Amino acid sequence: MGRSIHPTAIVASGAELGEDVIVGPYAVIEDDVRIGARTRVDSHAVIKRHTRMGEDNHVHSHAVVGGEPQDLKFAGETTLLEIGDGNSIREFATIHRGTAGGGGVTRLGSRNLCMAYTHVAHDCILGDDIVMSNAATLAGHIQVGSHAIISGLAAVHQFCRIGEHAFVGGMTGVAQDLPPWMLAVGSRALVRGPNLVGLRRAGAPQRTIAAFKTAFRLVWRSDMPRAEALDLLLAESGDIPEIQDFVTFVRASSRGVCPAEKISARGLDEEGATG
């Protein structure tokens, strides 16, 4: 097919475009940008300087990728935005590069979907196959594990971590870490139980699903000190890799993990989450 750059697009001489890249009308690609093969940049999208993109990405109209961080300490230093392969960045999304104080790089993995009006701030590190629904917002220095889902209008506080396969409900404010495979909702994120839909979609065996139900009960519902609850969980299910990752995540939390939803009169349902 060959490279295609619309005559109204502005592509700086210092930008490097791979084979079969398509640049639409009125798009802007600044200096010191590298874009991999078969990537598409739609009309009016802007790719700012110091951005590195892999192959097969699609940046939709009016998205701004690689903008300067919204951090008052930022003094114009050279930092990076690194994006993997096969990502879809939808209309009006904004993704900012890193700061010197935060490691100097914002990084997205591959096959992520950033829907319209999403925001990924400076120094965030995202894995692969993540879905950020419309207007979901990440503050600075956030880590998001692969396969996590952050629903529409959700907002995550700076320095928080979202574990792999975790699910954040719509309009939820996350102020602490959400461990892998857990589901949280509420104006302030409250853990309601394991992400059972995610576990089943991932093909998790019944023993793994049962272990995460136990993890929820031990860590959030028992009166046991958290360290003892994690030790007991490992003693019972420590041969399951996902449980090992869960325990490691919780033990490493410096902000603490999101609290649980209070038990209602309906109690626990058959799935082990609150009713």
NORVENSUL-V39702 format. One record per pair of residues at least 12 apart in sequence whose C-alpha atoms are under 10 Angstrom apart, sorted by sequence separation. I is the first residue (numbers start at 1). J is the second residue. D is the distance in Angstrom with one decimal. If there is no record, write none. Layout:
# NORVENSUL-V39702
i:j:d
I:J:D
I:J:D
This chain:
# NORVENSUL-V39702
i:j:d
11:23:8.8
17:29:9.8
29:41:9.1
35:47:9.5
47:59:8.9
53:65:9.9
68:80:9.6
95:107:9.6
108:120:9.3
120:132:9.6
138:150:9.6
150:162:9.1
156:168:9.5
162:174:9.1
166:178:7.1
167:179:9.7
172:184:7.9
173:185:8.2
174:186:8.9
176:188:9.4
177:189:9.6
178:190:9.2
179:191:9.4
181:193:8.9
182:194:4.3
183:195:5.0
217:229:9.2
218:230:7.7
234:246:10.0
261:273:9.4
262:274:8.1
263:275:8.1
10:23:9.2
16:29:9.6
28:41:9.0
34:47:9.7
46:59:8.8
66:79:9.6
67:80:9.8
68:81:9.8
95:108:9.5
107:120:9.7
119:132:9.0
137:150:8.8
149:162:9.3
155:168:9.3
161:174:9.4
166:179:6.8
167:180:8.8
172:185:5.6
173:186:7.1
174:187:8.4
175:188:7.2
176:189:8.1
178:191:8.0
181:194:5.8
182:195:4.9
183:196:8.5
196:209:7.2
199:212:9.4
216:229:10.0
230:243:9.7
234:247:7.7
260:273:10.0
261:274:7.5
3:17:8.4
9:23:7.0
10:24:9.8
15:29:7.0
16:30:9.9
21:35:7.8
27:41:7.1
28:42:9.8
33:47:7.5
39:53:8.5
45:59:6.9
46:60:9.6
51:65:7.6
52:66:8.8
66:80:7.6
67:81:8.8
81:95:8.1
106:120:8.6
112:126:8.7
118:132:6.9
124:138:7.8
130:144:8.1
136:150:6.6
137:151:9.7
142:156:7.8
148:162:7.3
149:163:10.0
154:168:7.3
160:174:7.8
161:175:9.4
162:176:8.9
163:177:7.9
164:178:9.3
165:179:9.0
166:180:5.1
167:181:7.3
168:182:8.6
169:183:7.6
170:184:9.6
171:185:8.0
172:186:5.1
173:187:5.5
174:188:6.1
175:189:7.2
176:190:9.8
180:194:8.8
181:195:5.2
182:196:8.4
183:197:9.8
195:209:9.2
196:210:9.9
215:229:8.2
218:232:8.3
219:233:8.9
230:244:9.8
233:247:8.2
260:274:9.3
3:18:7.9
4:19:9.4
5:20:9.8
8:23:9.6
9:24:6.5
10:25:8.9
11:26:9.8
14:29:9.5
15:30:6.4
16:31:8.5
21:36:7.5
22:37:9.3
27:42:6.7
28:43:8.8
33:48:7.2
34:49:9.1
39:54:7.9
40:55:9.4
44:59:10.0
45:60:6.4
46:61:8.5
51:66:5.6
66:81:5.7
81:96:6.9
82:97:8.1
106:121:7.8
107:122:9.1
112:127:8.1
113:128:9.4
117:132:9.8
118:133:7.2
119:134:9.5
124:139:7.8
125:140:9.5
130:145:7.7
131:146:9.3
135:150:9.8
136:151:6.4
137:152:8.8
142:157:7.7
143:158:9.4
148:163:6.9
149:164:9.1
154:169:7.0
155:170:9.2
160:175:6.8
161:176:7.4
162:177:6.0
163:178:6.0
164:179:7.6
165:180:5.8
166:181:4.5
167:182:6.4
168:183:6.1
169:184:6.2
170:185:7.2
171:186:7.3
172:187:4.9
173:188:4.8
174:189:5.0
179:194:9.6
180:195:8.8
181:196:8.0
183:198:9.4
194:209:8.2
214:229:10.0
215:230:8.0
218:233:7.5
2:18:9.7
3:19:5.8
4:20:6.9
5:21:7.9
6:22:8.2
7:23:9.3
8:24:8.1
9:25:5.2
10:26:6.8
11:27:8.0
12:28:8.2
13:29:9.4
14:30:7.6
15:31:5.0
16:32:7.5
17:33:8.1
18:34:7.9
19:35:9.3
20:36:8.9
21:37:5.7
22:38:7.2
23:39:8.6
24:40:7.9
25:41:9.2
26:42:8.6
27:43:5.1
28:44:7.0
29:45:8.4
30:46:8.0
31:47:9.3
32:48:8.5
33:49:5.5
34:50:8.2
35:51:8.2
36:52:8.3
37:53:9.3
38:54:9.3
39:55:5.7
40:56:7.4
41:57:8.3
42:58:7.7
43:59:9.2
44:60:8.4
45:61:4.8
46:62:6.9
47:63:8.3
48:64:7.3
49:65:9.0
50:66:7.0
51:67:8.9
65:81:8.3
66:82:8.8
80:96:8.7
81:97:4.5
82:98:9.6
106:122:5.7
107:123:7.3
108:124:8.0
109:125:8.2
110:126:9.0
111:127:9.2
112:128:5.9
113:129:7.3
114:130:8.1
115:131:7.8
116:132:9.0
117:133:8.8
118:134:5.8
119:135:7.1
120:136:8.7
121:137:8.1
122:138:9.0
123:139:9.0
124:140:5.8
125:141:7.4
126:142:8.1
127:143:8.2
128:144:9.1
129:145:9.1
130:146:5.7
131:147:7.3
132:148:8.4
133:149:7.8
134:150:9.2
135:151:8.5
136:152:5.2
137:153:7.1
138:154:8.6
139:155:7.7
140:156:9.1
141:157:9.0
142:158:5.8
143:159:7.5
144:160:8.7
145:161:8.0
146:162:9.2
147:163:8.9
148:164:5.4
149:165:7.1
150:166:8.3
151:167:7.7
152:168:9.0
153:169:8.9
154:170:5.5
155:171:7.3
156:172:8.2
157:173:7.6
158:174:9.4
159:175:9.0
160:176:5.6
161:177:4.8
162:178:5.0
163:179:4.8
164:180:4.7
165:181:4.8
166:182:4.9
167:183:4.7
168:184:5.2
169:185:4.7
170:186:8.2
171:187:6.6
172:188:6.0
173:189:5.6
174:190:8.5
181:197:9.7
182:198:9.2
194:210:9.7
196:212:8.9
230:246:9.3
231:247:8.6
2:19:6.4
3:20:4.1
4:21:6.3
5:22:5.9
6:23:6.1
7:24:8.6
8:25:5.3
9:26:4.3
10:27:6.3
11:28:5.9
12:29:6.1
13:30:8.3
14:31:4.6
15:32:5.3
16:33:6.1
17:34:6.0
18:35:5.9
19:36:7.4
20:37:5.8
21:38:4.7
22:39:6.4
23:40:6.1
24:41:6.0
25:42:7.2
26:43:5.5
27:44:4.2
28:45:6.4
29:46:6.0
30:47:6.3
31:48:7.7
32:49:5.3
33:50:5.5
34:51:6.4
35:52:6.3
36:53:5.9
37:54:7.3
38:55:6.0
39:56:4.5
40:57:6.3
41:58:6.1
42:59:6.1
43:60:7.4
44:61:5.3
45:62:4.3
46:63:6.3
47:64:6.1
48:65:6.0
49:66:6.6
50:67:9.1
66:83:9.8
79:96:9.9
80:97:5.1
81:98:6.6
105:122:7.5
106:123:4.3
107:124:6.4
108:125:6.1
109:126:5.9
110:127:7.2
111:128:5.9
112:129:4.6
113:130:6.2
114:131:6.3
115:132:6.0
116:133:7.5
117:134:5.9
118:135:4.4
119:136:6.6
120:137:6.4
121:138:5.9
122:139:7.5
123:140:5.8
124:141:4.6
125:142:6.3
126:143:5.8
127:144:6.2
128:145:7.4
129:146:5.7
130:147:4.6
131:148:6.6
132:149:6.1
133:150:6.2
134:151:7.3
135:152:5.7
136:153:4.6
137:154:6.3
138:155:6.0
139:156:6.1
140:157:7.8
141:158:5.7
142:159:4.8
143:160:6.7
144:161:5.9
145:162:6.0
146:163:7.7
147:164:5.8
148:165:4.3
149:166:6.4
150:167:6.1
151:168:5.8
152:169:7.6
153:170:5.9
154:171:4.4
155:172:6.3
156:173:5.9
157:174:6.0
158:175:8.0
159:176:8.6
160:177:5.2
161:178:6.4
162:179:6.3
163:180:3.9
164:181:6.3
165:182:7.5
166:183:5.9
167:184:6.4
168:185:6.1
169:186:7.4
170:187:9.1
171:188:9.1
172:189:5.7
173:190:9.3
181:198:7.3
182:199:9.7
194:211:9.7
195:212:8.8
196:213:9.0
215:232:9.4
216:233:10.0
230:247:6.3
1:19:9.0
2:20:4.5
3:21:4.9
4:22:4.7
5:23:4.7
6:24:5.3
7:25:7.2
8:26:5.1
9:27:4.8
10:28:4.8
11:29:4.8
12:30:5.1
13:31:6.7
14:32:5.5
15:33:4.7
16:34:4.7
17:35:4.9
18:36:4.7
19:37:4.6
20:38:4.7
21:39:4.9
22:40:4.7
23:41:4.8
24:42:4.6
25:43:4.6
26:44:4.9
27:45:4.9
28:46:4.7
29:47:4.8
30:48:5.3
31:49:5.3
32:50:5.2
33:51:4.9
34:52:4.9
35:53:4.8
36:54:4.5
37:55:4.8
38:56:4.9
39:57:4.6
40:58:4.8
41:59:4.8
42:60:5.0
43:61:5.1
44:62:5.0
45:63:5.0
46:64:4.8
47:65:4.9
48:66:4.8
49:67:7.8
50:68:9.7
65:83:9.8
79:97:6.3
80:98:5.8
104:122:8.7
105:123:5.5
106:124:5.1
107:125:4.8
108:126:4.7
109:127:4.8
110:128:4.8
111:129:4.9
112:130:4.8
113:131:4.9
114:132:5.0
115:133:5.2
116:134:5.0
117:135:4.6
118:136:4.9
119:137:4.8
120:138:5.0
121:139:5.2
122:140:4.9
123:141:4.7
124:142:4.6
125:143:4.8
126:144:4.8
127:145:5.1
128:146:4.6
129:147:4.8
130:148:5.1
131:149:4.8
132:150:4.8
133:151:4.8
134:152:4.7
135:153:4.8
136:154:4.8
137:155:4.7
138:156:5.1
139:157:5.6
140:158:4.9
141:159:4.8
142:160:5.2
143:161:4.7
144:162:4.7
145:163:4.8
146:164:4.9
147:165:4.7
148:166:4.8
149:167:4.9
150:168:4.8
151:169:5.2
152:170:4.9
153:171:4.7
154:172:4.6
155:173:4.9
156:174:4.6
157:175:5.0
158:176:9.2
159:177:8.8
160:178:8.1
161:179:7.8
162:180:7.1
163:181:7.0
164:182:8.9
165:183:9.0
166:184:8.2
167:185:8.5
168:186:9.1
169:187:9.6
171:189:9.4
172:190:8.9
181:199:7.2
194:212:6.1
195:213:9.6
215:233:6.4
229:247:9.8
230:248:9.3
1:20:6.2
2:21:7.5
3:22:6.0
4:23:6.2
5:24:6.4
6:25:5.3
7:26:8.3
8:27:7.7
9:28:6.0
10:29:6.2
11:30:6.3
12:31:5.2
13:32:8.9
14:33:7.3
15:34:6.0
16:35:6.2
17:36:6.3
18:37:4.2
19:38:6.3
20:39:7.3
21:40:5.8
22:41:6.1
23:42:6.0
24:43:4.4
25:44:6.6
26:45:7.7
27:46:5.8
28:47:6.2
29:48:6.3
30:49:5.1
31:50:7.5
32:51:7.1
33:52:5.9
34:53:6.0
35:54:6.1
36:55:4.2
37:56:6.3
38:57:7.3
39:58:5.7
40:59:6.2
41:60:6.3
42:61:5.0
43:62:7.2
44:63:7.8
45:64:6.1
46:65:6.2
47:66:6.1
48:67:5.7
49:68:9.1
78:97:9.3
79:98:5.5
80:99:8.3
95:114:9.5
103:122:9.7
104:123:6.9
105:124:7.9
106:125:5.9
107:126:6.1
108:127:6.2
109:128:4.8
110:129:6.5
111:130:7.4
112:131:6.0
113:132:6.2
114:133:6.6
115:134:5.0
116:135:6.4
117:136:7.4
118:137:5.7
119:138:6.0
120:139:6.8
121:140:4.8
122:141:6.5
123:142:7.2
124:143:5.8
125:144:6.4
126:145:6.2
127:146:4.4
128:147:6.3
129:148:7.5
130:149:5.9
131:150:6.2
132:151:6.1
133:152:4.6
134:153:6.5
135:154:7.3
136:155:5.9
137:156:6.3
138:157:7.0
139:158:4.7
140:159:6.6
141:160:7.5
142:161:5.7
143:162:6.2
144:163:6.1
145:164:4.1
146:165:6.5
147:166:7.5
148:167:5.9
149:168:6.2
150:169:6.7
151:170:4.6
152:171:6.3
153:172:7.3
154:173:5.8
155:174:6.2
156:175:6.3
157:176:7.5
161:180:9.6
162:181:9.6
163:182:8.0
193:212:8.4
194:213:6.3
214:233:7.6
215:234:9.5
1:21:9.4
2:22:8.6
3:23:8.4
4:24:8.2
5:25:8.1
6:26:7.8
7:27:10.0
8:28:9.3
9:29:8.1
10:30:8.0
11:31:7.9
12:32:8.4
13:33:9.9
14:34:9.0
15:35:8.0
16:36:8.4
17:37:7.3
18:38:7.2
19:39:8.6
20:40:8.7
21:41:7.9
22:42:7.8
23:43:7.3
24:44:7.5
25:45:9.0
26:46:9.0
27:47:8.2
28:48:8.0
29:49:7.7
30:50:8.4
31:51:9.1
32:52:8.5
33:53:8.0
34:54:8.1
35:55:7.1
36:56:7.1
37:57:8.6
38:58:8.8
39:59:8.0
40:60:8.0
41:61:7.6
42:62:8.0
43:63:9.5
44:64:9.2
45:65:8.1
46:66:8.4
47:67:7.9
48:68:8.3
78:98:8.8
79:99:6.1
80:100:9.8
94:114:9.2
102:122:7.9
103:123:6.8
105:125:8.4
106:126:8.4
107:127:8.3
108:128:7.5
109:129:7.9
110:130:8.6
111:131:9.1
112:132:8.1
113:133:8.0
114:134:7.7
115:135:7.4
116:136:8.8
117:137:8.5
118:138:8.2
119:139:8.0
120:140:7.7
121:141:7.6
122:142:8.7
123:143:8.8
124:144:8.0
125:145:8.5
126:146:7.2
127:147:7.7
128:148:8.7
129:149:9.0
130:150:8.1
131:151:7.9
132:152:7.3
133:153:7.6
134:154:8.9
135:155:8.7
136:156:8.4
137:157:8.9
138:158:7.3
139:159:7.8
140:160:8.9
141:161:8.9
142:162:7.9
143:163:8.0
144:164:7.1
145:165:7.1
146:166:8.9
147:167:9.0
148:168:8.1
149:169:8.4
150:170:7.6
151:171:7.4
152:172:8.6
153:173:8.9
154:174:7.7
155:175:8.7
156:176:8.4
157:177:9.4
162:182:9.4
169:189:8.4
193:213:7.1
194:214:9.4
227:247:9.6
230:250:8.6
1:22:9.8
5:26:10.0
6:27:8.5
12:33:8.7
17:38:9.4
18:39:8.0
23:44:9.6
24:45:8.3
30:51:9.0
35:56:9.4
36:57:8.0
41:62:9.8
42:63:8.9
46:67:8.9
77:98:9.6
78:99:8.3
79:100:6.8
87:108:8.7
93:114:7.1
102:123:5.6
103:124:9.8
108:129:10.0
109:130:8.8
114:135:9.1
115:136:8.2
120:141:9.6
121:142:8.3
126:147:9.9
127:148:8.7
131:152:10.0
132:153:9.4
133:154:8.5
138:159:9.6
139:160:8.7
143:164:10.0
144:165:9.5
145:166:8.0
150:171:9.6
151:172:8.1
156:177:9.4
168:189:7.9
169:190:9.8
193:214:9.8
194:215:8.5
212:233:9.3
230:251:8.4
5:27:9.3
11:33:9.6
17:39:8.8
23:45:9.0
29:51:9.7
35:57:8.8
41:63:9.3
77:99:7.6
78:100:8.1
87:109:8.1
88:110:9.3
93:115:7.0
94:116:9.2
101:123:8.9
102:124:8.9
108:130:9.5
114:136:8.6
120:142:8.9
126:148:9.5
132:154:9.0
138:160:9.2
144:166:9.0
150:172:9.0
168:190:9.5
193:215:9.1
194:216:6.8
211:233:8.0
214:236:9.5
215:237:9.4
76:99:9.0
77:100:7.1
79:102:9.9
80:103:9.6
81:104:8.7
82:105:7.1
83:106:8.5
84:107:8.2
85:108:9.2
86:109:9.1
87:110:5.7
88:111:7.2
89:112:8.1
90:113:7.8
91:114:9.0
92:115:8.7
93:116:5.5
94:117:7.1
95:118:8.3
96:119:8.3
97:120:9.0
98:121:8.0
99:122:6.4
100:123:9.1
168:191:9.3
193:216:5.9
194:217:10.0
211:234:9.9
214:237:9.4
227:250:9.5
65:89:8.7
74:98:9.2
75:99:8.9
76:100:9.6
79:103:8.7
80:104:6.3
81:105:5.6
82:106:6.2
83:107:5.9
84:108:6.2
85:109:7.2
86:110:5.7
87:111:4.4
88:112:6.3
89:113:6.2
90:114:6.0
91:115:7.2
92:116:5.7
93:117:4.4
94:118:6.4
95:119:5.9
96:120:6.4
97:121:7.4
98:122:4.4
99:123:6.5
167:191:9.7
192:216:8.6
193:217:8.4
226:250:9.2
227:251:7.9
64:89:9.3
74:99:6.4
75:100:9.1
79:104:4.9
80:105:4.7
81:106:4.8
82:107:4.8
83:108:4.8
84:109:4.8
85:110:4.7
86:111:4.6
87:112:4.8
88:113:4.9
89:114:4.9
90:115:4.9
91:116:4.7
92:117:4.9
93:118:4.8
94:119:4.9
95:120:4.7
96:121:5.2
97:122:5.2
98:123:4.4
191:216:8.7
211:236:8.3
212:237:9.3
226:251:9.1
57:83:8.8
63:89:7.2
64:90:9.9
69:95:8.8
70:96:8.0
73:99:8.4
74:100:7.7
78:104:7.9
79:105:5.9
80:106:6.4
81:107:5.9
82:108:6.3
83:109:6.0
84:110:4.6
85:111:6.3
86:112:7.3
87:113:6.0
88:114:6.2
89:115:6.4
90:116:4.9
91:117:6.5
92:118:7.5
93:119:5.8
94:120:6.4
95:121:6.1
96:122:5.2
97:123:6.7
98:124:7.7
211:237:6.5
57:84:8.1
58:85:9.5
63:90:6.6
64:91:8.9
65:92:9.6
67:94:7.5
68:95:9.0
69:96:5.4
70:97:9.5
71:98:9.7
73:100:9.2
74:101:8.6
77:104:9.0
78:105:9.6
79:106:8.5
80:107:8.3
81:108:8.1
82:109:8.2
83:110:7.2
84:111:7.8
85:112:8.7
86:113:9.1
87:114:8.0
88:115:7.8
89:116:7.7
90:117:7.6
91:118:8.8
92:119:9.0
93:120:8.3
94:121:8.0
95:122:7.7
96:123:8.1
97:124:8.7
98:125:9.9
167:194:9.0
168:195:9.7
193:220:8.9
210:237:9.7
211:238:9.5
50:78:7.4
51:79:8.9
52:80:7.5
53:81:8.2
54:82:8.3
55:83:9.2
56:84:9.0
57:85:5.8
58:86:7.3
59:87:8.2
60:88:7.7
61:89:9.1
62:90:8.4
63:91:5.2
64:92:6.8
65:93:7.8
66:94:7.8
67:95:6.6
68:96:5.7
69:97:5.9
70:98:9.8
71:99:8.1
73:101:8.5
83:111:9.9
84:112:9.0
89:117:9.5
90:118:8.2
96:124:8.8
166:194:8.4
167:195:6.6
181:209:9.8
192:220:9.4
215:243:8.2
219:247:10.0
49:78:9.3
50:79:6.7
51:80:5.9
52:81:6.1
53:82:6.1
54:83:6.1
55:84:7.2
56:85:5.7
57:86:4.5
58:87:6.3
59:88:6.2
60:89:6.0
61:90:7.2
62:91:5.5
63:92:4.2
64:93:6.3
65:94:5.8
66:95:5.7
67:96:4.6
68:97:6.0
69:98:6.5
70:99:9.6
83:112:9.7
89:118:8.8
95:124:9.4
165:194:9.9
166:195:6.6
167:196:9.9
191:220:8.3
208:237:8.3
211:240:8.5
49:79:9.5
50:80:5.2
51:81:4.8
52:82:4.8
53:83:4.7
54:84:4.7
55:85:4.8
56:86:4.7
57:87:4.8
58:88:4.9
59:89:4.9
60:90:4.9
61:91:5.2
62:92:4.9
63:93:4.8
64:94:4.9
65:95:5.0
66:96:4.7
67:97:6.2
68:98:8.0
69:99:6.9
165:195:7.6
167:197:9.6
182:212:8.5
207:237:8.9
212:242:8.9
49:80:8.5
50:81:6.5
51:82:6.1
52:83:6.1
53:84:6.0
54:85:4.7
55:86:6.4
56:87:7.3
57:88:6.0
58:89:6.2
59:90:6.3
60:91:5.2
61:92:7.0
62:93:7.6
63:94:6.0
64:95:6.6
65:96:6.5
66:97:5.2
67:98:9.4
68:99:8.8
154:185:9.3
167:198:8.2
181:212:7.9
182:213:9.8
211:242:9.4
212:243:7.4
215:246:8.8
219:250:9.5
15:47:9.9
49:81:9.0
50:82:8.7
51:83:7.9
52:84:8.3
53:85:7.3
54:86:7.8
55:87:8.8
56:88:9.0
57:89:8.0
58:90:8.0
59:91:7.9
60:92:8.0
61:93:9.2
62:94:9.2
63:95:8.5
64:96:8.3
65:97:8.4
66:98:9.0
136:168:9.9
148:180:8.4
154:186:9.7
155:187:9.8
165:197:10.0
166:198:8.0
180:212:9.9
208:240:7.0
211:243:7.5
215:247:9.1
9:42:9.9
33:66:9.3
48:81:9.3
53:86:9.7
54:87:8.9
59:92:9.8
60:93:8.6
147:180:9.8
148:181:8.4
154:187:9.0
155:188:9.7
156:189:9.4
165:198:6.5
166:199:9.8
182:215:9.9
207:240:8.9
208:241:9.2
3:37:9.0
9:43:8.1
15:49:8.5
21:55:9.0
27:61:8.2
53:87:9.4
59:93:9.1
106:140:9.2
112:146:8.9
118:152:8.7
124:158:9.0
130:164:9.0
136:170:8.5
143:177:9.5
144:178:9.6
145:179:9.6
146:180:9.6
147:181:9.6
148:182:9.7
149:183:9.6
150:184:10.0
151:185:9.7
154:188:10.0
155:189:9.8
165:199:8.0
182:216:8.4
208:242:7.8
212:246:9.1
2:37:10.0
3:38:8.3
8:43:9.5
9:44:8.3
14:49:9.5
15:50:9.6
18:53:10.0
20:55:10.0
21:56:8.7
26:61:9.7
27:62:8.4
106:141:8.5
111:146:9.9
112:147:8.6
117:152:9.7
118:153:8.6
123:158:9.8
124:159:8.6
126:161:10.0
129:164:10.0
130:165:8.6
135:170:9.9
136:171:8.4
142:177:9.7
145:180:7.8
154:189:9.6
208:243:7.9
2:38:9.1
3:39:9.8
4:40:9.4
5:41:9.4
6:42:10.0
8:44:10.0
9:45:9.7
10:46:9.5
11:47:9.5
15:51:9.7
16:52:9.6
17:53:9.7
18:54:9.2
19:55:9.4
20:56:9.6
21:57:9.5
22:58:9.4
23:59:9.6
24:60:9.6
25:61:9.6
26:62:9.9
27:63:9.8
28:64:9.6
29:65:9.7
30:66:9.9
105:141:9.9
106:142:9.7
107:143:9.6
108:144:9.4
109:145:9.9
110:146:9.4
111:147:9.8
112:148:9.8
113:149:9.7
114:150:9.8
115:151:10.0
116:152:9.7
117:153:9.4
118:154:9.7
119:155:9.4
122:158:9.8
123:159:9.5
124:160:9.8
125:161:9.5
126:162:9.4
127:163:9.9
128:164:9.5
129:165:9.6
130:166:9.9
131:167:9.7
132:168:9.6
134:170:9.6
135:171:9.5
136:172:9.4
137:173:9.6
138:174:9.7
144:180:9.8
1:38:9.6
3:40:10.0
6:43:9.0
12:49:9.6
18:55:8.1
21:58:9.9
24:61:8.8
69:106:9.7
109:146:8.5
115:152:8.9
118:155:9.9
121:158:9.0
124:161:9.8
127:164:8.5
133:170:8.6
165:202:9.0
220:257:9.8
102:140:8.6
103:141:9.2
204:242:9.6
220:258:9.5
221:259:10.0
102:141:6.8
220:259:7.2
221:260:7.8
66:106:8.9
219:259:9.7
220:260:5.9
221:261:9.6
81:122:8.7
87:128:9.1
93:134:9.0
99:140:9.5
219:260:9.3
220:261:8.9
221:262:9.2
80:122:9.5
81:123:8.7
86:128:9.8
87:129:8.6
93:135:8.2
98:140:8.7
99:141:9.6
220:262:9.8
221:263:8.8
79:122:9.7
80:123:9.1
81:124:9.6
82:125:9.6
83:126:9.5
84:127:9.5
85:128:9.5
86:129:9.6
87:130:9.6
88:131:9.8
89:132:9.9
91:134:9.7
92:135:9.4
93:136:9.7
94:137:9.6
95:138:9.6
98:141:8.8
79:123:9.6
84:128:8.7
90:134:9.1
93:137:9.8
96:140:9.3
216:260:8.9
45:90:9.8
51:96:9.4
39:85:8.9
45:91:8.4
51:97:7.7
33:80:9.9
36:83:10.0
39:86:8.3
44:91:9.8
45:92:8.4
48:95:9.9
50:97:7.9
33:81:9.7
34:82:9.7
35:83:9.4
36:84:9.2
37:85:9.6
38:86:9.5
39:87:9.4
40:88:9.7
41:89:9.7
42:90:9.8
44:92:9.9
45:93:9.7
46:94:9.7
47:95:9.8
48:96:9.1
49:97:9.4
36:85:8.2
39:88:10.0
42:91:9.5
48:97:9.3
149:198:9.5
71:121:9.3
148:198:9.1
69:120:9.9
70:121:7.5
71:122:8.0
147:198:8.9
217:268:9.9
69:121:6.8
70:122:7.4
57:110:8.8
63:116:8.4
68:121:9.4
69:122:5.3
51:105:9.8
56:110:9.7
57:111:8.3
62:116:9.7
63:117:8.3
66:120:10.0
67:121:9.4
68:122:8.2
69:123:8.7
50:105:9.9
51:106:9.6
52:107:9.5
53:108:9.4
54:109:9.5
55:110:9.4
56:111:9.3
57:112:9.6
58:113:9.9
59:114:9.8
60:115:9.8
61:116:9.9
62:117:9.8
63:118:9.5
64:119:9.8
65:120:9.6
66:121:9.9
67:122:9.2
147:202:9.7
217:272:7.7
54:110:8.6
60:116:9.1
66:122:9.4
216:272:7.8
217:273:8.8
216:273:8.0
213:271:7.5
214:272:8.1
213:272:5.5
212:272:9.1
213:273:7.7
181:242:8.6
210:271:9.1
180:242:8.2
181:243:9.5
209:271:9.5
210:272:8.9
180:243:9.0
182:246:9.5
180:245:7.6
181:246:8.0
179:245:9.1
180:246:5.7
191:257:9.2
179:246:6.3
180:247:9.3
190:257:9.6
191:258:6.4
192:259:9.1
193:260:8.1
179:247:8.7
189:257:9.9
190:258:6.0
191:259:6.0
192:260:6.1
193:261:8.8
70:139:9.6
71:140:8.6
179:248:9.5
180:249:7.6
189:258:6.4
190:259:5.4
191:260:4.4
192:261:5.7
70:140:8.8
179:249:6.3
180:250:9.0
188:258:8.7
189:259:7.6
190:260:4.9
191:261:5.7
192:262:8.8
69:140:8.8
178:249:9.1
179:250:6.5
188:259:9.3
189:260:8.4
190:261:5.0
191:262:9.3
192:263:9.4
177:249:8.9
178:250:8.7
189:261:8.6
190:262:8.5
177:250:8.2
179:253:9.1
184:258:8.0
177:252:10.0
178:253:9.5
184:259:9.1
185:260:9.8
186:261:8.7
193:268:9.6
196:271:7.9
177:253:6.8
182:258:10.0
184:260:8.3
185:261:8.7
192:268:9.8
196:272:9.5
176:253:8.8
177:254:8.5
184:261:8.6
194:271:8.7
196:273:9.2
164:242:9.5
176:254:9.0
177:255:6.6
178:256:8.9
179:257:7.1
193:271:8.5
194:272:7.9
195:273:9.2
176:255:5.7
177:256:6.1
178:257:5.8
179:258:8.3
193:272:6.7
194:273:6.9
175:255:8.4
176:256:5.9
177:257:4.5
178:258:5.8
192:272:9.0
193:273:4.3
164:245:9.2
175:256:9.3
176:257:5.2
177:258:5.8
178:259:9.1
192:273:5.5
193:274:6.9
163:245:9.2
164:246:9.1
175:257:8.8
176:258:5.1
177:259:9.5
191:273:8.8
192:274:5.8
193:275:10.0
163:246:8.2
174:257:9.9
175:258:7.4
176:259:8.5
191:274:9.2
192:275:8.7
174:258:7.6
164:249:9.9
163:249:7.6
162:249:9.7
163:250:9.7
161:249:9.0
183:273:9.3
161:253:8.3
160:253:9.0
161:254:9.8
160:254:9.0
161:255:9.0
159:254:9.4
160:255:7.2
162:257:9.9
159:255:8.2
160:256:9.2
161:257:9.1
160:257:9.2
